[in-house]
């Protein structure tokens, strides 16, 4: 079981690197918002892994690391998305003439 999980992890790393390297730089920030949903699913899966009573200490440690990494990704994604959206807001030039 652990070998299969490690295999999926390694394949996900290589697939992620390939996908991100092919995305144009103009699309990185909008895609960050979509990755927040995927990281939310990762958090749920990691919490389920941590809560398994027969998982052992290695599963618990890997689950905690997965929760921490996914939370960093979610928070960073929202911060980047917020910054991007603030770039498109109009700046008030002062009071409007009446």
C-alpha angles and dihedrals in degrees: 000000000000091000091055092049091049090049091052090048093052093046090050090053093052093043091050092051091049094048096046093046090056096050116097114243092244090065100048096088097047090047089054089071091055092049089059090070091050091050089051089057089048090054091053092049092047092050090052090050092049091050095055107117095208096042099102129217096295092057090048093051093046090047092052091048090049092050091049094047093047092048090052089051093049095048093044091048093053092047092051092046091049091050091049092050092049089056090062097048117105116245114232110242093203133274116351117244114251 
